[in-house]
C-alpha cells in the first residue's frame, strides 16, 4: 500500500475524495458542537451542563482542524468554510442538525455521534495519508473521553427510573435512523478504501453497531435492527430546519466579527 506523506502527492479523483471526506468530518463536528452549545444554562444539573459545554467546544475545535486541512487542499479559508457556504454545500448528517430536544435526546445524540467518531478516528489513525493519520490520532484522544462520558450518561439514565429509561428509549427510536445516516455511502468510498486512506462506510457502520449495541442493551434499551437509515445529508440534501440553523449561525458569526 502506498503511503502519502503530504497532500501534494495526491491529485485527481483521490484528491476530490479526500476533500469530500474532510467536509463530512468537519461539518458533522461543527453542527454537533453547535447543537450541544445550545444546552448552555439548560441542563438539569450543573455537572451535565459543564461537561456538555466542554464537549461542544471541543467538537467545534475539531471542526476547525479539519477545515484547516481543507485550506491546505485549496478549498478556502477556515471562517468562510465554517460560516459562508450555501446550506446545500454542507455535508453533515441529519443526526448533527436535528433541533435540540430534551436532555435524554441530547445525551443519546451525543453518544451515538461520539461512538461513530471513535470508530472512524481509530481507522483514520492508520490511514495511508500521513497528514490525516496525524490529525486523527490527535483528535481521537478527546473523542475517547467524549465517548466514555456519553456511555456513563446513557447507563446512568437508563438504570435510574422507568420514566427516564422510557425517555431515553424514545430518543433512541427517533435518533437511530439518523445515526445510521452517518454512514451514508458516497462516491468517495471505493477510492478512499482502495488507497488505504479511509475504510468504507459499511465497515464503519458494522464496527459502530458492535460498539453501540452492548451499551444500549446494558442500559435496558432496545434497538430496532430493521430500521432504515436516513440519508441525504452527505449529498447536501437537508430539511428546512437545517437551513434556518445555518442562517442563524452565519448571522451570529457576522455580528461577532463586526464587534472585533
Secondary structure, DSSP 8 states (H G I E B T S, - for coil): ---BSSGGG--HHHHHHHHHHHHHHHHHHHHHHHHHHTTTTTSSSHHHHHHHHHHHHHHHHHHHHHHHHHHHTTS--HHHHHHSS-GGG----HHHHS----HHHHHHHHHHHHHHHHHHHHHHTT-SBHHHHHHHHHHHHHHHHHHHHHHHHHHHHHTT-HHHHHHHHHHHHHHHHHHHGGG---THHHHHHHTTSS--HHHHHHHHHHHHHHHHHHTT----TT------GGGT---HHHHHHHHHHHHHHHHHHHT-
